[in-house]
């Protein structure tokens, strides 16, 4: 029998500047730094940020001159999906909405060109709301 995993602990995201990235993730996504892990944010180590619930952790690695290389898909409900669409548009982000027939996704990039996706499996709710 294989050992079990508890889930994803964190995702590595490569950014050109810690301050700029931390500000963007705070203002746009609502992520805050994890103070207890700040000792890692030196000599190439990550600046770790998390969502309000503490369930999603991103390890931001400062790598000047590198383009985005991560793709992260966040899950949410149908009503929250629509709220995220408004939130991201309010921050001037270019969004690509895609109906996957089983789910609905919106795609956008952070300032370092890392691709992000917000997906809901409440597809019928979203289709109805977008049509209305």
PyMOL commands that set and color helices and strands:
alter all, ss='L'
color gray80, all
select helices_A, chain A and resi 18-29+35-40+78-90+123-131
alter helices_A, ss='H'
color red, helices_A
select strands_A, chain A and resi 11-15+32-33+47-50+57-62+71-75+96-99+104-109+115-120
alter strands_A, ss='S'
color yellow, strands_A
deselect
rebuild
show_as cartoon
